[in-house]
Amino acid sequence: MKILILRFSSIGDIVLTTPVVRCLKKKFPDAEIHYATKKSFHSLVQNNPYIAKVHLLENSLLDLVSQLKKEDFDYVIDLHHNQRTFFLKLLLGVKSFSFNKLNVEKWLMVNFKINRLPAKHIVDRYLETAVSLYVENDGEGLDYFIPKSDEINLKTLPPAFPQGYIGWVIGAKQNTKKFPAEKIIRVINQLNYPIVLLGGEEDEAIGNQIVQSVTGNIFNACGKFSLNQSASLVLQAKLIITNDTGLMHIASAFKKPIISIWGNTIPSFGMYPYATKHTNVEVANLECRPCSKLGYEVCPKGHFNCMNLIDEKQIKALIKKEMGL
């Protein structure tokens, strides 16, 4: 049996699909599980031992279809469910199962604050997509596999860090999902524990700003490491503080304790840390929140109260409680 899984974005979403991959392989040990995604997300799936082959969208969708038709799949499990995957399934012409994105329910929540969202994590909803194949949740959470070549030796970091550090994920795809730098600075200045700032190249300048404004041991890892290497730093952290972003889900895969900070998005969308100890910090009952299911470059209301009203003392207290400081 050959089964194809479709998911073309994003980092977090692809990590959130890993229980489907694993549980399918457990249900059908002799099956070949294939995964199709964008070339930019290859590193997220290439080391997964449950995946027999990865297919990459590089040039055109028709090129990908031509590649996939050679495999003679028995089933397609569409965990993206958009126009692109609709045409893929149509052209492949095999039995398929599609994820319910709850677009209507999310639209009602964003535009009218009418909550028709199920009290169910997106991982469990992803798994429901394969229920016709009698796939069940094994309860083992998310997966993330770091190749040995990308494992970070903490001895290569400044002297204070090999003894233990807190990882603080400062990045996110949209600005309205980012905890403001000035608030991060005020929290860190009240701690006495090494901090590693985590994010991509686009977060490096903000990371440098934070480093220059705080006292104590702090290391800006933003832009210095690949995604797998950043994941290695997440794995070795004592605690992860994070925005609603991909590294949050990678931290969940490693069962790290997590303090997640929520701006314009809400945990009720079903993408909070999965199967790990976590605390969600948010401004509850803010009338304009959520303003989007994804986020914006700037607050559409101009006040950014979803982040600005978060109590820094609460963040500090949660950190100190978790770390025993």
C-alpha positions in Angstrom: 0.0 0.0 0.0 1.2 3.5 -0.8 -0.3 6.5 1.0 0.5 10.2 0.0 0.2 13.0 2.6 -0.2 16.6 1.3 0.8 19.6 3.4 2.6 22.5 1.7 3.0 25.0 4.6 4.0 26.1 7.2 6.7 25.0 9.6 4.3 24.7 12.5 1.5 23.0 10.4 3.9 20.4 9.0 5.2 19.5 12.5 1.6 19.3 13.6 0.9 16.6 10.9 3.6 14.2 12.2 1.3 12.2 14.4 -0.7 11.3 11.3 2.4 10.0 9.6 3.5 8.0 12.6 0.1 6.6 13.4 -0.5 5.6 9.7 2.8 3.7 9.8 1.9 2.0 13.0 -1.5 0.9 11.6 0.0 -0.2 8.3 3.7 -1.3 9.0 4.2 -2.5 5.4 2.8 0.6 3.8 4.9 3.3 2.1 4.1 6.7 3.5 5.0 9.5 1.1 4.9 13.2 1.8 4.5 16.1 -0.6 5.5 19.6 0.4 7.3 22.7 -0.8 11.0 22.5 -1.3 11.6 25.1 1.4 10.2 22.7 4.0 12.2 19.7 3.0 14.3 19.7 6.1 11.2 19.3 8.3 10.3 15.9 6.8 13.5 14.4 5.2 14.7 12.9 8.4 11.4 11.4 9.5 11.9 7.6 9.7 8.2 6.9 9.1 8.3 8.6 5.6 9.5 6.5 2.7 9.8 9.3 0.2 9.4 13.1 0.0 8.1 14.8 -3.1 8.8 18.5 -3.5 6.9 21.3 -5.2 9.7 23.2 -6.9 8.7 24.5 -10.3 5.1 23.8 -11.4 2.2 21.8 -10.0 2.1 19.8 -13.2 5.7 18.7 -12.7 4.8 17.5 -9.2 1.7 15.7 -10.6 3.9 13.9 -13.2 6.2 12.8 -10.4 3.4 11.6 -8.2 1.6 9.7 -10.9 4.6 7.4 -11.2 4.0 6.1 -7.7 0.6 4.6 -8.2 -0.8 5.7 -4.8 -3.7 3.9 -3.1 -4.8 6.8 -1.0 -4.2 10.6 -0.6 -4.6 12.3 2.7 -5.0 16.0 2.1 -4.0 17.9 5.3 -3.9 21.2 3.5 -7.2 21.3 1.6 -6.8 24.3 -0.7 -7.1 25.0 -4.4 -3.7 23.5 -5.1 -4.4 20.2 -3.4 -7.9 20.0 -5.0 -6.3 19.9 -8.4 -3.6 17.5 -7.3 -6.3 15.1 -6.1 -8.3 15.5 -9.2 -5.4 14.8 -11.5 -4.1 11.8 -9.5 -7.6 10.3 -9.5 -7.2 8.1 -6.4 -9.4 7.8 -3.3 -8.7 10.8 -1.0 -9.5 12.1 2.4 -9.5 15.9 3.1 -9.0 17.9 6.3 -11.8 20.1 7.4 -10.2 23.6 7.8 -13.2 25.0 9.7 -13.0 28.2 7.5 -16.6 29.2 8.3 -16.2 28.7 12.0 -12.9 30.8 12.0 -14.6 33.5 9.9 -17.4 33.7 12.4 -15.0 34.0 15.3 -12.8 36.6 13.6 -15.6 38.8 12.2 -18.4 38.4 14.7 -16.8 36.8 17.8 -19.3 33.9 17.4 -17.5 30.8 18.7 -18.5 27.7 16.9 -15.0 26.3 17.0 -14.7 22.7 18.5 -12.8 22.3 21.7 -10.3 20.1 19.9 -6.6 20.5 19.0 -5.8 20.6 15.3 -3.7 17.5 15.7 -6.8 15.5 16.7 -8.6 17.0 13.7 -5.7 16.1 11.4 -6.0 12.5 12.7 -9.8 12.5 12.1 -8.9 12.9 8.4 -7.6 9.3 8.4 -10.4 7.8 10.5 -11.7 6.0 7.5 -8.5 4.0 7.5 -9.1 3.2 11.1 -6.1 5.2 12.3 -6.1 6.0 16.0 -4.1 8.5 18.1 -1.2 6.7 19.8 -0.9 9.6 22.4 2.8 10.1 21.7 2.5 13.7 20.6 4.5 15.4 17.8 7.7 14.3 16.1 10.8 16.2 15.1 14.0 14.5 14.0 17.3 16.4 14.1 20.1 14.9 12.0 23.3 14.3 14.0 25.2 16.8 11.8 22.9 19.6 13.0 23.1 18.8 16.7 24.6 21.9 18.6 27.3 21.2 21.1 26.5 23.7 23.9 30.2 24.0 24.6 30.4 26.1 21.5 28.2 28.7 23.2 29.5 31.3 25.7 30.6 29.8 29.1 27.4 30.4 31.1 25.1 28.4 28.7 26.2 24.8 28.9 24.9 24.7 32.5 21.4 25.5 31.4 19.4 28.3 29.7 15.9 29.5 28.8 15.0 29.7 25.1 13.0 32.7 24.1 11.4 32.6 20.6 11.1 36.2 19.6 10.0 35.7 16.0 6.7 35.0 14.2 5.5 35.2 10.7 3.4 38.3 11.4 4.2 41.2 13.7 0.8 41.0 15.5 1.9 37.6 16.8 5.2 39.0 18.3 5.6 39.9 22.0 7.1 43.5 21.8 10.9 43.7 22.3 10.6 46.4 25.0 8.4 44.0 27.1 10.9 41.2 26.6 13.7 43.5 27.7 11.9 44.4 30.9 11.2 40.8 31.8 14.7 39.6 31.1 16.2 42.4 33.2 14.3 41.0 36.2 15.7 37.5 35.7 19.0 36.1 36.7 19.3 33.2 34.3 21.0 32.7 30.9 18.7 33.4 27.9 19.1 32.3 24.3 17.0 34.3 21.8 15.6 32.1 19.0 14.4 33.1 15.6 15.3 33.5 11.9 17.5 36.0 10.0 14.6 38.4 10.0 14.7 38.5 13.8 18.5 39.1 14.2 18.2 42.9 14.4 15.6 42.8 17.1 17.6 40.2 18.9 20.6 42.5 18.9 18.5 45.3 20.2 17.4 43.1 23.1 21.0 42.0 23.9 22.2 45.6 24.0 19.4 46.6 26.4 19.7 43.9 29.0 22.2 42.8 31.7 23.2 39.3 32.4 24.0 36.3 30.2 22.1 36.5 26.9 22.9 35.1 23.5 21.3 36.1 20.2 21.0 32.9 18.1 18.6 34.5 15.6 19.9 34.1 12.1 23.0 32.2 13.2 21.7 28.7 12.8 19.6 26.6 10.4 16.1 25.5 11.4 17.4 22.1 12.5 20.2 23.7 14.5 17.7 26.1 16.2 15.6 23.0 17.0 18.7 21.5 18.7 18.9 24.6 20.9 15.2 24.3 21.7 15.7 20.6 22.6 18.5 21.5 25.1 16.7 24.4 26.7 15.2 24.1 30.2 12.2 26.2 29.3 10.8 27.7 26.1 9.0 31.1 26.0 7.4 31.6 22.6 5.0 33.4 20.4 2.5 31.5 18.3 5.0 30.2 15.8 6.7 27.1 14.4 9.4 26.7 17.0 6.6 26.5 19.6 5.4 23.3 17.9 9.0 22.0 17.6 9.3 22.6 21.4 6.1 20.6 21.9 7.6 17.7 19.9 10.5 17.6 22.4 8.0 17.7 25.4 9.6 21.0 26.7 7.8 23.1 29.2 6.4 26.0 27.3 5.1 29.5 28.1 3.2 30.6 25.0 2.3 34.3 24.5 -0.7 35.0 22.3 -1.5 38.3 20.5 -4.1 38.6 17.7 -4.5 34.8 17.4 -6.1 32.6 20.0 -5.5 29.2 21.4 -9.1 28.3 20.6 -8.1 28.0 16.9 -6.7 24.7 18.1 -2.9 25.3 17.6 -1.7 25.7 21.1 1.3 23.5 22.4 0.3 19.9 22.0 0.9 17.0 24.5 3.4 18.9 26.7 3.3 21.0 29.8 2.4 24.6 28.9 0.8 27.8 30.0 -1.0 30.1 27.5 -0.7 33.8 28.3 -3.3 36.0 26.6 -5.5 39.0 27.1 -8.9 37.4 27.6 -12.2 39.0 26.5 -10.5 41.7 24.4 -13.4 42.7 22.0 -11.2 43.0 18.9 -9.5 39.7 19.4 -9.0 37.6 17.3 -8.7 40.1 14.5 -7.3 37.5 12.1 -6.7 33.8 11.9 -3.1 34.5 10.7 -2.0 38.0 11.7 -1.0 41.4 10.3 2.1 43.5 9.9 0.6 46.1 12.2 -2.4 46.2 14.5 -5.5 47.2 12.5 -6.8 49.1 15.5 -3.5 50.9 16.1 -3.3 50.1 19.9 -1.9 46.5 19.8 -3.7 45.8 23.1 -3.6 42.1 22.6 0.1 42.2 23.4 0.6 45.6 25.1 -1.9 44.7 27.9 -0.1 41.4 28.8 1.2 41.8 32.3 5.0 41.4 32.3 4.9 40.5 36.0 2.8 37.4 35.0 5.4 36.3 32.5 8.2 36.8 35.1 6.2 34.9 37.8 5.6 32.0 35.4 9.3 31.8 34.5 10.4 31.9 38.1 7.9 29.2 39.1 8.9 26.9 36.3 12.6 27.4 36.9 12.5 27.4 40.7 14.1 30.8 40.8 
